């Protein structure tokens, strides 16, 4: 389970990043309007991404902390899962309904879909 969670947080899911039906989030203002006051959730994961640039929550029984900013159209985050540093990564962000898709490596990597709640 720990290896699975580590892989998930490192790469944001081991699934090719197809964007069928998703719309690109292109600005910090647009991103903040989506996540402000809402949680990003999926099985075992519950996160708050604050407008002030913090990431806080839980993932599979461990605390998740980090910081984020918006750079040149990408969500750039530095993340910790418990005491494990997962490092920095800039990600494309897309939306479809209440599903937010984060695509690692500036949109060329793997993705994670989280629901807005």
C-alpha positions as CSV (number, residue, x, y, z in Angstrom):
1,X,0.0,0.0,0.0
2,X,2.8,2.4,0.8
3,X,4.5,1.8,-2.5
4,X,1.2,2.3,-4.3
5,X,0.6,5.6,-2.5
6,X,4.2,6.8,-3.1
7,X,3.9,6.0,-6.8
8,X,0.6,7.8,-7.0
9,X,1.8,11.0,-5.4
10,X,5.1,10.9,-7.3
11,X,3.6,10.6,-10.7
12,X,0.0,11.5,-10.1
13,X,-1.2,8.1,-11.3
14,X,0.2,5.5,-13.7
15,X,-2.3,6.2,-16.5
16,X,-1.6,7.8,-19.9
17,X,-2.8,11.4,-19.9
18,X,-5.7,11.5,-22.3
19,X,-7.7,14.6,-22.2
20,X,-11.0,13.5,-23.8
21,X,-13.8,15.8,-22.7
22,X,-11.6,17.9,-20.4
23,X,-11.1,21.6,-20.6
24,X,-7.7,23.2,-19.9
25,X,-7.4,25.5,-16.9
26,X,-5.1,28.3,-18.1
27,X,-5.0,30.8,-15.3
28,X,-4.4,30.9,-11.5
29,X,-7.6,32.9,-11.1
30,X,-9.6,30.1,-12.9
31,X,-7.9,27.4,-10.8
32,X,-8.5,29.2,-7.5
33,X,-12.1,29.8,-8.3
34,X,-12.5,26.0,-8.7
35,X,-10.7,24.9,-5.6
36,X,-11.4,27.7,-3.1
37,X,-13.4,26.3,-0.2
38,X,-13.6,22.8,-1.7
39,X,-11.7,19.6,-1.2
40,X,-10.0,17.5,-3.8
41,X,-10.9,13.8,-3.0
42,X,-10.6,10.3,-4.3
43,X,-10.3,6.9,-2.6
44,X,-7.9,7.4,0.4
45,X,-7.1,11.0,-0.4
46,X,-8.6,14.2,0.9
47,X,-6.8,17.5,0.1
48,X,-7.3,21.2,0.5
49,X,-5.4,23.4,-2.0
50,X,-5.7,26.9,-0.6
51,X,-5.7,30.2,-2.6
52,X,-2.7,31.2,-0.4
53,X,-0.5,28.4,-1.9
54,X,-0.7,25.7,0.7
55,X,-1.6,22.0,0.2
56,X,-2.8,20.2,3.3
57,X,-4.6,17.0,3.9
58,X,-4.4,13.2,4.2
59,X,-3.5,10.4,1.9
60,X,-3.7,6.8,3.0
61,X,-3.3,7.6,6.7
62,X,-0.4,10.0,6.3
63,X,-0.4,13.8,6.4
64,X,0.1,15.6,3.1
65,X,1.7,19.0,3.1
66,X,3.1,21.3,0.5
67,X,3.1,24.5,-1.4
68,X,2.0,25.5,-4.9
69,X,2.1,28.4,-7.2
70,X,1.0,29.1,-10.8
71,X,3.7,29.4,-13.4
72,X,3.2,30.0,-17.1
73,X,-0.1,28.1,-17.2
74,X,0.9,25.3,-14.9
75,X,0.2,24.2,-11.3
76,X,3.6,23.9,-9.8
77,X,3.8,22.1,-6.4
78,X,6.3,20.9,-3.9
79,X,4.9,18.0,-1.9
80,X,5.5,15.9,1.2
81,X,3.7,12.7,2.1
82,X,4.4,12.2,5.8
83,X,8.1,12.7,6.1
84,X,8.8,11.7,2.5
85,X,9.7,14.5,0.2
86,X,8.0,14.0,-3.2
87,X,9.7,17.0,-4.8
88,X,8.5,19.6,-7.2
89,X,6.5,19.1,-10.3
90,X,4.6,21.5,-12.7
91,X,1.4,20.0,-13.9
92,X,-1.3,20.9,-16.5
93,X,-4.8,21.1,-15.0
94,X,-8.0,20.2,-16.7
95,X,-11.6,20.1,-15.7
96,X,-14.7,18.1,-16.6
97,X,-17.7,18.5,-14.4
98,X,-16.5,18.0,-10.8
99,X,-13.4,16.1,-11.9
100,X,-10.0,17.9,-11.9
101,X,-7.2,16.2,-13.8
102,X,-3.6,17.0,-12.8
103,X,-1.2,15.9,-15.6
104,X,2.5,15.7,-14.4
105,X,5.5,17.0,-16.2
106,X,3.9,20.0,-17.7
107,X,1.1,18.0,-19.3
108,X,3.3,15.3,-20.9
109,X,3.3,12.8,-18.0
110,X,0.8,10.7,-16.1
111,X,-2.4,12.0,-14.5
112,X,-4.5,11.9,-11.4
113,X,-8.3,12.6,-11.4
114,X,-9.7,14.1,-8.2
115,X,-13.2,15.1,-7.5
116,X,-14.2,18.5,-6.1
117,X,-16.3,18.3,-3.0
